[in-house]
Amino acid sequence: MKRRDLLKTSLAAAAAGGLASTVLRAQQAGAPSGMPAPAVAKKPADPEPQVNDIEKYPKCNYCGMDRARFHHSRMLLHYSDGLAEGVCSLRCAATSLTINVGRGTKAIWVGDNASPAEVKPLVDAEKASFLVGSSIRGVMTRRSKVAYSITEAAEASRVANGGEVLDFDKTLLAAFTDIAESVATSRKTREERLKRAQEKQDK
């Protein structure tokens, strides 16, 4: 399935959870709700954004988190028009891909947890294996999604930590599902809070 088709399918499937309307509001406002505006076109086009990516993109473009601290989960998206966005996690990468759905992608990179390096190197996310739903703590999500350049490393981690090993497209779909569930939960919690406040006011 092409990436754009996957995004459209994901949005349609997640609409009941409120993701579609959230994305629409984000596009209209220029930024995801409650997050900094994406730094679109603020940096010149870079043919090699993956070189020294943490130095070039130190903060997540959407939530502002430190990408050096979350080097193991960080991602970098390079769009066909030269725009590059550094993010902290697949959660924010999904936001970027949704907002930029009209752009094609040249490359998508992710931190490689198969590497023993102190700062995980970037690898091609579309060739990586992701351990989804393990006991490893997630970044910006309750259901963790950890990337490995070597399938055997992902399988070894699965044996040790549980979860399932998926390819990038299935992992991206899982990320959209988690976003939709998070939005639905947040909306429900807010509605209940407002209802309780109104009941107190009516007493």
N, C-alpha and C positions, 0 to 999 in steps of 0.2 A: 504494500500500500504506500502511495506517495505521501510525503510528509504533510502536504497541504490537505490531502484527503483525510489523513489521520486526525489533523487538528479540527477539521470540520465535523468529523464523526464524533470526536471527543466532546466538542462543544454541544452538539445535539444531544448526546447521551447524558451530558451533565446539566442540561438546562433545568431539569426538575429540581436540582440542588441549588440553583441560583447562579451557577458559574457564568452562563451566557449573559445574563443581565449585568453581572458584575463586570465582565469584560467590556460590554457595551458602554457602561458608565465610565470605565477606565479609558476607552478610546475617545469618548466625548470630552473627558476632562484632561486627557493627555497623560494620565498616570493611574496605576492601580489604586483603589480606595485605601487610604491610610498609609500609602507608601510614597517615597520621593518620586518626583517626575523622572521618567527615563531620560538619560543624557543623550538623546538622539542627536547625532551630527555635531556634538560638542567637541569631539576629537576628530582630527583629520583621518582620512582613510589610511589604513595600515595594511600593506600586503601580507605582513607576518605578525598579526596581533598575538599569536601564541608565544612569541619570543619575549621573555621577561614579562609575562602577562600580569603577574601580581604587581609589579612595579608600575606598569601602565594603567592597570585597572585595580587599584588597591581596595576599593569598596564595591560592594554589590550595587548594581545599577538600580535595584528596585527596593531593597530593604535596608541598604546602607551597611550591612554586616562586613566585617573585616575578612577579606578573601585570603589573607595570609594565615589567619587563625583557622579558617575552614578550608585550607588548601586541599584536604583530602576529598571534599565534596564539591569544590568550586567547579564552575563550568565557564566556557567561553564560546560565544556564538559569533560567527563571521558571516554576514549577509552578503548577497550577491552585489549590492550597490556599494560595498566597502564598509558599511557600518559594522562595528564590532562592539559587543556588550559583554562585560565581565560580570558574572553573578556568583552567588555563594553556593547555590545548590540547584538540584533539578526542579524544585518548587519554583524558584525564580526564573529558571530557564523556560519553564512552561509558560510563565507570564510573558516573557519576552517573545517567545514563538507565537503566542496568541495575538499580542498587540501588533507584531510584525508579520502577520500571516500573509500579507500581500507581497512580502519580500521572499526571494529564494535564499537558501543557505549555501554558502560555499563550504563551510565546515562547522562542526560542533565538537568541542573538546570537553573532557572531564578529567578530574584527578584520578590517577591510577593507583588503586590500593593494593595492587599486586607488587608494587615497587617498595623496597625497604628504605627508600630515600627519606630524609627528614622532612623535606617538602616534596609532596607527590608530584611527579611530572604529569603533563597533560597527554592524553591519548585520544584517538578518534572515538567519540562516544558511540557512533554507529557500528563500530566493530567490537565494542566492549561488551562484557557480560556483567549483568547487574544482579546483585543479591538483594532481593526485595522481601521485606517483612521479617527480617532476622531480629535477634536480640540486640544487635548493634544500634546504638543511639542514632536516631535520624537527625537531619538538619532541616529545619523549617517544616518538619512533618513528623507525625507519630509513627508512620510506617516507613522505616528506613529503606534507602535505596543506595547501595554501595557499588561502585564501578571497579571492575578488574579487567586489565588488558588480556589476561590469560584465563581461559575458561576453567582450567584445573585449579587455579587459585580461588576462583569464585566457588567452585564445588567444595574445596577444602574448607572454606569459610562457612559454607552452608552446613557441612557436617558438624562444625564446631558451634555455630550460632543459630541454626535453623533457618527458616525462610525458603525461598525458591529462586532459582537462577533463571533470569529472563533476558531477552535481547532488548535493544534500546527502544524500539517502537512499542513493545508491550510494557516496558517500564514507564515510558512517557504516558501511555494510556492509564496506567496505575496512578501516576502523578495527577492527572486530570481528575480521576475519580476521587482521589483524596482531597483535592482542592474543592470539588463540588460538595463533598461530605462536610468539610470544614466550614464552607460558606453556609450550608443548610443548618449546621449546629449553631453557628454564630447568630444567624437570623432568629432561630428558635429561642436561644438564650436571651437575646435582646427583647424579643416580643414578650417573653415571660417576665423579664425585669420591668418592662414598661407596664405590664398588666398589674404586677404587684404594687408598683408605685401609684398607679391609678386607684387601686383598691384602698390603699392607705389614705389617699387624698379624699376619697369618697366617704370615709368613716367620720 
